[in-house]
Amino acid sequence: MAQVMERVDVCVVGAGHAGCEAALACARMGLETVIFTVSADSIALMPCNPNIGGSSKGHLVRELDALGGEMGKNIDKTFIQSKMLNVSKGPAVHSLRAQADKAQYTAQMRRILENQEHLTIKQAEVCELLTEEIEGEAGKKRITGVRIFTDMIYECRAVILCTGTYLNARCLCGEAITHTGPNGLQSAVHLTDCLKKLGIQMKRFKTGTPARMDGRTIDFSKMEEQPGDERVVPFSFSTDPESVQKPQVSCWLTYTNEKTHEIIRANLDRSPIYAGIIEGTGPRYCPSIEDKVVKFSDKPRHQVFLEPEGLSTNEMYVGGMSSSLPEDVQLAMYRSVPGLEHCKIVRNAYAIEYDCIDARQLYPSLEFRQIRGLFSAGQFNGSSGYEEAAAQGLIAGINASLRLMGREPVILDRSQAYIGVLIDDLITKDNREPYRMMTSRAEYRLLLRQDNADLRLREIGYQAGLVSEEEYRAVCCKKEQIKKEVMRLKETMVGASAPIQEFLTRHESSPLKTAASLAELICRPELSYELLAEIDPARQKLPADVIEQVEIELKYEGYIGRQRKQVEQFKRMEEKKIPQWLDYDEVPSLRLEARQKLKEFRPVSVGQASRISGVSPADISVLLVFLEHYVPTVK
Ligand SMILES: Cc1cc2nc3c(=O)[nH]c(=O)nc-3n(C[C@H](O)[C@H](O)[C@H](O)COP(=O)(O)OP(=O)(O)OC[C@H]3O[C@@H](n4cnc5c(N)ncnc54)[C@H](O)[C@@H]3O)c2cc1C
């Protein structure tokens, strides 16, 4: 007979990257929280690539850190190599990536959770969500608790589902199929049925991972060494940059070749993907090596990165060669790669299928439209990647807490953060495969740089209660310093005097005809804030991160100004709210497809409506006129 084990505020189902951030946010905002996982030894497990960050994912980690999340701090304590990517390009695409010691990453995150006040870890499979009808709101329910496999009940007022790749998980390595989660962990086999009974639309996705090799059996002399950066930049705005300057390990680059491709082509019929055994849809932007060979058959070779899994193991991750081919084929294909001729596989490559949801059932707060107090985040929402999961987890944690406190949720829009782009795309678009973040998805990426995430988001984290007074004051001071210095450089004029002309000539910069401001000079590609120190005796010593912002603000002023104008236009559409009770059948001259889509997804704003596929600009004009004339203004 089910018994009540405990009464808490929030239950977080899952201790992966989403669950950890969600649970820490709730507990740090003072709510009594329990976090469930099928294995307490797999907290913040990295079942795939041994790195955090990379293009656009680094932006997510910086934003999450600025809001008061944990991932940035955790990787700063456990990284073994760090690299700033795309430094030859503009600052909008500069992105940090750090190789993690996987075992230390998990251990450190577990330590943080174990010592967090108001937080309890529970190793148990959650099998059922408990709900009750909301009086006077037909078809609407609210969360009242969860039941675990031992039939014990945890009563609570909010649940955050972060089940990742575990729901009805199935792992495939050729013909060998196991009903387990990643790394052979237990699969969660009960919850999906309960979710379906609650009317939640489910989907089946898949992803894959490459083999892990015994590093002693790899010939690195046949590969290109990929060392880390000499000067490491930390992920967290709270990390002292000096504390992360330490010896690093290298990664190694090699390539597949025609022999590799032949082995794969000759065995495609034994690939669960090509034999049609796999039901789930995989990520287009993390293709398996089979997919690469079939879809990019014109390419003579594909990059393969050997990445250490940690300092206390010889295991090496074979980046770029994820697969679900049978073991014998795997061994042949890996051994055809230069440097891997004698490799030994410690863990086979495999594909994993799992249940997740259509996230269009969620509000921008990540709360389910039909079930009050039920939130979700991570791979369960149809995304892919540690960083995407952690970012959603933090927002879901903050918003579940704010809901229980009776406060307005934190909704980040597409002009404020990559997190805003991520969530808006998940809840608005018809994502038919796991969603991975990319810089090209962010319209306003020049404003959403990884270097200014603190300036954009610290205040929001502070108001939510996750950023300390000290951290908030520090960013206010930084903003002030940037503003003052930009102003000073704009107002400080230098004349065409001999010393100035000599300075300019020495730096191959064209001489001045008339007086110019220091700001104008900084904008010259061959000059920089640092170089101008020689002709700017009045300057005060400023922190490196302030100088970085001043330089970007001045050098990209035109582009930034234009993008800020676009954001004003965007915000006007986002602020046009649509009442959730609106009857779209009453809106004349809406096209049928648009009427159907709007009725189904009930966008919260005209801006969101404009991003639903099948709703045209003409439909948006019709809607705007209708809202203007026939609907009382909604605050
Ligand atoms: C084989 C494999 C390959 C991958 N390849 C890639 C890739 O190439 N690129 C990429 O970006 N990402 C990849 N990923 C995805 C990446 O691992 C995930 O994006 C990330 O881990 C998602 O984090 P999460 O918190 O949503 O879920 P997870 O990290 O999966 O954590 C889920 C948590 O939920 C718990 N749980 C689940 N159900 C229950 C239940 N009913 N009761 C209690 N606890 C429960 C589990 O114990 C676990 O703690 C791969 C993952 C796997 C497994």
The ligand as a Gaussian input file, in Angstrom:
#p B3LYP/6-31G(d) Opt

LIG

0 1
 C       25.089000       7.437000     -25.777000
 C       24.934000       8.915000     -25.703000
 C       25.449000       9.682000     -26.694000
 C       25.301000      11.071000     -26.666000
 N       25.810000      11.795000     -27.665000
 C       25.696000      13.139000     -27.620000
 C       26.246000      13.933000     -28.658000
 O       26.834000      13.410000     -29.566000
 N       26.115000      15.281000     -28.592000
 C       25.469000      15.854000     -27.557000
 O       25.356000      17.057000     -27.557000
 N       24.925000      15.131000     -26.560000
 C       25.038000      13.789000     -26.593000
 N       24.504000      13.044000     -25.610000
 C       23.594000      13.680000     -24.776000
 C       24.039000      14.194000     -23.497000
 O       24.527000      13.218000     -22.749000
 C       22.827000      14.704000     -22.890000
 O       22.458000      15.760000     -23.652000
 C       22.879000      15.181000     -21.479000
 O       23.446000      14.243000     -20.652000
 C       21.459000      15.479000     -21.115000
 O       21.394000      15.848000     -19.807000
 P       20.033000      15.626000     -19.007000
 O       20.236000      16.200000     -17.684000
 O       18.877000      16.080000     -19.801000
 O       19.881000      14.055000     -18.905000
 P       20.871000      12.934000     -18.446000
 O       22.235000      13.412000     -18.315000
 O       20.606000      11.806000     -19.364000
 O       20.373000      12.562000     -16.955000
 C       19.109000      12.016000     -16.730000
 C       18.964000      11.688000     -15.258000
 O       17.629000      11.268000     -15.023000
 C       17.624000      10.147000     -14.161000
 N       16.349000       9.490000     -14.401000
 C       15.750000       9.268000     -15.592000
 N       14.521000       8.738000     -15.426000
 C       14.336000       8.633000     -14.078000
 C       13.259000       8.173000     -13.245000
 N       12.120000       7.750000     -13.778000
 N       13.430000       8.204000     -11.918000
 C       14.577000       8.659000     -11.357000
 N       15.639000       9.125000     -12.089000
 C       15.496000       9.120000     -13.421000
 C       18.889000       9.412000     -14.496000
 O       19.299000       8.609000     -13.430000
 C       19.862000      10.592000     -14.717000
 O       20.369000      11.021000     -13.484000
 C       24.628000      11.668000     -25.607000
 C       24.113000      10.886000     -24.575000
 C       24.269000       9.519000     -24.626000
 C       23.695000       8.683000     -23.550000

